[in-house]
Amino acid sequence: DQQVKQNSPSLSVQEGRISILNCDYTNSMFDYFLWYKKYPAEGPTFLISISSIKDKNEDGRFTVFLNKSAKHLSLHIVPSQPGDSAVYFCAASEETSGSRLTFGEGTQLTVNP
Amino acid sequence: EPEVTQTPSHQVTQMGQEVILRCVPISNHLYFYWYRQILGQKVEFLVSFYNNEISEKSEIFDDQFSVERPDGSNFTLKIRSTKLEDSAMYFCASSEWRSSYNEQFFGPGTRLTVL
């Protein structure tokens, strides 16, 4: 199942700098996109979402950008903090097939002090 | 803050045995899910449950799996005869509404180890 893909398994940034996590999708029926953060031994924690009618959604340090024509979304974290170090999952859903989330592989973000 | 809880945190079982994984969704949520993550693989959807019946299930969710809401708070996943390949983290999730435009909140997971 390659409908949602996160091509970078890991990303390392310096504290205070911007972290950019990327996600690509192939299913043009996806109309809602979410980012989850996961610490070891915990479940995924909802971070931010965006519907397909928007191209940007911002919540504090977190901004998600959606480029529908490119079937690409990204999560920007500014400024990055050491506590942001976690695995970040991109997920997508489509209204016509219920509420199932299709996840990407995840990107391990490490923010160095 | 309300949260989804799951028990047990770790379950070890012998191949062929039945296991029941338990979840308590967030109290005012109406839609419930099970996902699993095999080590090193993606988080995969198993099943969604709404209004006391299965709403959607994936191809993984075969006859060995069943879900139930036995009372007003618990939501369970039963695997009738476990196989080695059922070893995974199992996550329960819940959401307030049925629409896909809705965040799902996940529990901490149950690690199932089948020997």
Contacts between the chains, C-beta under 8 A, distances in Angstrom:
chain1	res1	chain2	res2	distance
A	1	B	42	7.2
A	1	B	44	7.8
A	31	B	100	7.0
A	31	B	101	7.8
A	32	B	100	5.2
A	32	B	101	5.2
A	34	B	103	6.6
A	34	B	104	8.0
A	36	B	106	7.5
A	41	B	108	7.3
A	41	B	109	8.0
A	42	B	108	5.4
A	42	B	109	7.6
A	43	B	4	7.3
A	43	B	6	7.9
A	43	B	91	5.2
A	43	B	93	7.8
A	43	B	106	3.6
A	43	B	107	5.1
A	43	B	108	4.8
A	43	B	109	5.1
A	44	B	43	7.0
A	44	B	91	7.1
A	44	B	106	4.7
A	45	B	106	7.2
A	46	B	103	4.6
A	46	B	104	7.2
A	46	B	105	6.3
A	46	B	106	7.9
A	49	B	103	6.2
A	51	B	101	6.0
A	89	B	43	6.6
A	91	B	43	7.9
A	93	B	100	4.1
A	94	B	100	6.2
A	95	B	99	6.7
A	95	B	100	4.6
A	95	B	101	7.2
A	97	B	56	7.1
A	97	B	100	8.0
A	98	B	48	6.0
A	98	B	55	5.8
A	98	B	56	4.2
A	98	B	98	7.9
A	98	B	100	6.9
A	99	B	31	6.2
A	99	B	33	7.4
A	99	B	48	5.8
A	99	B	55	7.6
A	99	B	56	7.5
A	99	B	95	6.6
A	99	B	98	6.7
A	99	B	99	7.1
A	99	B	100	4.9
A	99	B	102	6.8
A	99	B	104	7.2
A	100	B	33	7.6
A	100	B	45	4.2
A	100	B	48	6.3
A	100	B	56	5.9
A	100	B	58	7.2
A	101	B	35	7.5
A	101	B	43	7.8
A	101	B	45	6.3
A	101	B	104	6.2
A	102	B	45	7.1
A	103	B	42	5.1
A	103	B	43	4.2
A	103	B	44	7.5
A	104	B	42	7.0
A	105	B	42	5.6
A	106	B	42	7.7
